[in-house]
Structures are given as C-alpha cells and as structure tokens.
Amino acid sequence: MTMPDLRNIAIWLLLALAVAGWGVGCAERTRAGLVTNQRDEARAERDAARGERNSLSAAVTAQKAEAAATLRTLQASVLAQQKRIDEAHAAQEKTDATNLSTLAELRDRLRRERLQRASEDARRGSGGGGAPGAPGAGADHRAAGGAQAAGLLPAAPDREADEEADAYDADQINAAYASCRADAFGARGLTR
C-alpha cells in the first residue's frame, strides 16, 4: 500500500467518523427533542389536569355553598312551620280547656237546678190544693222513699242520673270531636 492509498483510507475513515458523529449527534438531538416534546406534553397534560381539578374544586365549593344556603332556608321554613303548629296546638289546648270547663259548669248548673226543682216540688207537694188536713198529692210516694220525698234527690234518681251521665258523655265526645276537627283543619292550613 502506498501512501496515497493510506491517505484515502484515512480520509474515508475520518469521513465515516464524521458521518457517524453527525448521525449520533442527530440521534441525540432527535432523542433530546423527543424527550423535550414528551416533557412539554406531560407539562401541558399536568397543567390541564390541574386546571380541571381547580374548576371541579370551584364547582364543588359553589355547590356546597348553595346546598348550605338551601339547608338554612329549609331549616328556617321547618322551624317557622313548627312554631305555627305549636302555637295552633297551644290555642287548641286553651279552647279544649275552656270547652271542658263550660261543660262542667253547665253540668253543675243542671244538677243544682234539678235539686232545687225537686226541693221546690217536695215543698209544694203537701199543700196540693186539697182540704186542710188531707194528705198531699205525693203522700203515698213520700211514704215509699223518705229521702226522695224530702227533696234531697230528684224524682227518678237512677234514670235521671243515667241520662245526665249519658248527656255529659255525649257532650265530652262532641267537644273532643270538635277539637279533633279543628286540629285537623288547622294542621291542613298550616302545612300548605
């Protein structure tokens, strides 16, 4: 081999090394470019995910605030309705107490009037307009029951007492029905 041949081989080797270096450099630049592109894409995806998370977080926060406001409104409404119901219940209790007091008063008045009437009838019974000294219209009846003739009890005590008790029971049932009816209509009006 001659010198020019060696020189050609050296040039070719240098040229091959230069091409190889250029290829490796290009490959490195390409790899670095890919890594940079991947890194940039990853950053963009991360930033997009953060933005989406932040917007979702803001939406959840807004929804929580709205739910809290709605809850406060509904709680206030429930408390107001409960207050109206309690006031209506207290008013109905007063009405019921007044009605029961009126029933008891009327029952006592009726009992007093019956006793008074029986007492007056007993006093009038002996002077029934007959001849002086003649037995009164109720003499036979008085002989049968002394206490009744003295005006302490009404004429037919068992029957009248039963009727009075039945009337009182009926009045109490009527008052209870009126109370329930008023309570039902009041509750319907309060819940609308």
Residue, then its C-alpha position, 0 to 999 in steps of 0.5 A: m500500500t502506498m501512501p496515497d492509498l493510506r491517505n484515502i483510507a484515512i480520509w474515508l475513515l475520518l469521513a465515516l467518523a464524521v458521518a457517524g458523529w453527525g448521525v449520533g449527534c442527530a440521534e441525540r438531538t432527535r432523542a433530546g427533542l423527543v424527550t423535550n416534546q414528551r416533557d412539554e406534553a406531560r407539562a401541558e397534560r399536568d397543567a390541564a389536569r390541574g386546571e380541571r381539578n381547580s374548576l371541579s374544586a370551584a364547582v364543588t365549593a359553589q355547590k356546597a355553598e348553595a346546598a348550605a344556603t338551601l339547608r338554612t332556608l329549609q331549616a328556617s321554613v321547618l322551624a317557622q312551620q313548627k312554631r305555627i303548629d305549636e302555637a295552633h296546638a297551644a290555642q287548641e289546648k286553651t279552647d279544649a280547656t275552656n270547652l271542658s270547663t263550660l261543660a262542667e259548669l253547665r253540668d253543675r248548673l243542671r244538677r243544682e237546678r234539678l235539686q232545687r226543682a225537686s226541693e221546690d216540688a217536695r215543698r209544694g207537694s203537701g199543700g196540693g190544693g186539697a182540704p186542710g188536713a188531707p194528705g198531699a198529692g205525693a203522700d203515698h210516694r213520700a211514704a215509699g222513699g223518705a229521702q226522695a220525698a224530702g227533696l234531697l234527690p230528684a224524682a227518678p234518681d237512677r234514670e235521671a242520673d243515667e241520662e245526665a251521665d249519658a248527656y255529659d258523655a255525649d257532650q265530652i265526645n262532641a267537644a273532643y270531636a270538635s277539637c279533633r276537627a279543628d286540629a285537623f283543619g288547622a294542621r291542613g292550613l298550616t302545612r300548605 
